[in-house]
Amino acid sequence: MEYLPGCNKRYKDVEYWNERYQTEETFEWFGDFAKFRHLLVQHVRKEENILMLGCGNSALSLHMYLAGYTTITNVDYSSVCVESMAQRHIDCMGMSWVCMDARRLAFPDSSFDVVMEKGTLDAMLVEERDPWNISDASVQLLHEVLKEISRVLKPGGRFVSVTFAQPHFRKKVYARQEYGWSINHYHYGDSFHYFLYVLTKGEELSPEDAALERRVHSQTDDLPTVVTFLDDENEDFLTNIGL
């Protein structure tokens, strides 16, 4: 593939993305909108105010816009991406494009009905080698992002996360009373399953998820160790997520 980096850690480098977005037209992580539309329509109403986190050059926002979701704020930390996508969608009234760090969202509290991400959090974890035990640095990074997501969600708002991460990996990250949300998950895809998580602000964690949080933070989780997630730091991330 033309845009593969020399090593996976470059997926966390904004300069890599700036270079890539200068020539790449579009790229979809985990399938296009049609693949999970049947799930999204159950949880996101067309009139709601949506924040698309780490929008990249995905066509997801455009496809949602054409389906009637016309109030979408798209953010990405690549200025090249934001400028290109803003120009490309200049005729889409109600859509905006902003260069912003997901760890420091420049929006007031309770600004959005829905925050969405598709593959953004996965890209933040590309250097992790054991999905059962992610590093303290990655835990802290995700915590900063998730705190911001929770902050900008309105009461009753939903964080929708589309990922290849199975519940026994990802729920350990999402299950935190501090975020003030409940967790539900669904899957889609045929030969390879992807997952759509819906986290609802203002609802409590289920007893199961609250117990999971206690296990994680008391460091008494008895899950077994497994083989490393990436066998080689030069093995491409996109290959590992089954695209």
N, C-alpha and C positions, 0 to 999 in steps of 0.2 A: 504494500500500500504506500502511496506517494508520501503521505504525511506522517508516517511512523517516526517517532523520535529514536535517538540512539539508545536511550535507556528510559525506564518507566518514570523515574523521578522528574523528568522533564515535563510530564503532564501537570506538575505543580508550578511550573515556571511560566509566568505571564509572557515573557519574551517568546517562548515557544509558541504560545497561542497567537500572539500578535503576528508572528511570521506566518503561521499556518492560515490565519484568517485573511491575510492579504491576497491569497489566491484560491483558497478552498471555498466553493460556493455554498455547500450545505453538508451536514452530517447528522445522522440520527443515532442516538443511543437507545437500545432496547426497543426498537420498532417505532413506527410512527403513530400518530394520534388514533388512527383507525383500529389499532391493535388493542387499545384499552379504553376506547371511548365508551363502551357499554358499562364500564365501571365508573368512569369519571362522572357521567351524567347522573348517577345516583347520589353524588356527594357535592357537586358544584353546580350552582344555578347560573344561568346565562347573564343575569343582571348583576352578579356580584363583582366586587373589585378584587382583581387578582394580581399578585406579584409573582413573576416568573424569575426564579433565582438561578443564576448561572445559565442564562438563556443560550449562549453560544450562537452558532449559526443554524440551529435546529429550526425546522419548519413547524414545530409544535404550536407556537403562538399564532402563526398565520392560519394554520388549520383550525385551531380553536376559534379564532376570529371569524373565519368563514362559516363556522358552525353556529355563530351567534354570541360568542363570548367576546364582547367588544370593549371591555375595560381591562386592559392588561398592561402592567408596568413591567418592562423587561430590564433586568440588571445583569451585568457581567463585568469582570475586572479587566477585561481586554478592551482598551479604548478603540482599537482597530475594529473589533467585532461590533461594538456599539455604534460607531459611526457608519459602518457599512450596512448594518441591519436597519438603522434609522432611515438611511437614504433609500434602501430597498423597499421599505414599507411606508414611505412618506404619505401615501394616499389612504392609509388605514387610520381613520379618525378614532381616537380613543385608545390607541396603542402608543406607548412612549418607551424610550430606550435610554438607559442611564448607566454610566460607568461607575461601579461601586464595589466595595469589598463586602462580602457576605458577613464578615465578622463585625462590621460597623455600618449597619444600614442607616442611612440618613433620612429616616422617616419617623414621624411621631408614633408614640404608643398607639396601639389599636387602630392602625391605618387600613388594614386589609381584611376582607372576608376570607380570602384563600391565599396561601403561599404554596407555590409548586416548585418542585425541582425534579429533574430527570437526569440522573447520572452525575450530578454535581458533587454530591457527597462521596460517591464512589471514586471520582477522580481525586478527591482529597486523601484517599486511602491507598493510593497506588504503590506506595513503598512498603506497605505492611506485608509481612511474610506468613503470619499465622492469624487467620481470621478469628480464632477463639481468644486470642490475647493481643489486642492491638496496643501499640505503644502509648505511653503516657502523653507524649507530644500530640499524637493523633486524637486521643481522647479529649485533650484540652482544646484542640482546634475545633472538633465537632461540637464541643460544649459551647464555645463562643458563638458558633453559627446558630445552633439550636436555641440558645438564649435569645438571640436577636429575632429569630423567627417567632418564638413565643411572644416576645414583646410587641411586635408589630401586628400580631393577630388580634382581631376583635374578639370579645367574648362570644363563644359559639362558632368562631372561625375555625377553618381546617387547614392543617399542613398536609399536603399531598406529596408523597415521596415515591418516585418510580425508580426501581433499582433491581439489580440482580441478586442482592443480598437476602438470603433466606432469613426467616424470623428468628431462628436460634442465634444468628449473628447480629442482626440489626436491632432487634428489640432490646438487647442489652444496652444499646446506645440511647434509644428513645425513651426507655422506661425510667423516668426521673420525675419525682413529685414536683420539683422546682419548675418544670416546664408547664405544669398545670393542664395536662391534656390526657385523654384516653388514647388507646392504640387499637386500631383494627387493621387487618391486612387481607389482601386478595392476591390471586395470581392470574397470569395470562400467558399465552404462548402454547405451542404444541410440543415439539421435541425438546425445547429448553424453556423452562418457566422463568418469567420475570415477576416481580412483586410490586404491588401498589399498596402503600401504607396510607391510612387516613387517620390523622391525629387531631382530635377535636378539643379545642381550647375551652376550659371551664368544666370538663368532665373528669372524673377521677380515674386513676389507673384501676384496672381490674385487680382483684385480690391476687391473681396469678402474676400479673406484671409488677405489682407492689412487692411481692415476695422476691421476684427476680431482681428488682432494684436493691433490696436488702442483701441478697447474696452477692451481687456484684460489688457493692460498696463495703461489705465486710470481708471481702476477699476469701470467701469460703465456697466459691463456686466449684462444684465437683465435676464440671464437664471435662471429658477426656481431651488429651492433646491429639492433634492430627498432623498429617503431613503438611509441609509448608505450602502456603497459598501460591507463591510464585517460586518456581524452581531456579530461576535465573533473573537477575535484575535487568537483563537485556531482553527478556522474553516479553513480548508486547502485551500491554494491558488489554487492548481490544480483543486479542485472541483469547485471553483468560475469561472474558465475560461472554464468550460464545456468540459474538456477532457474526 
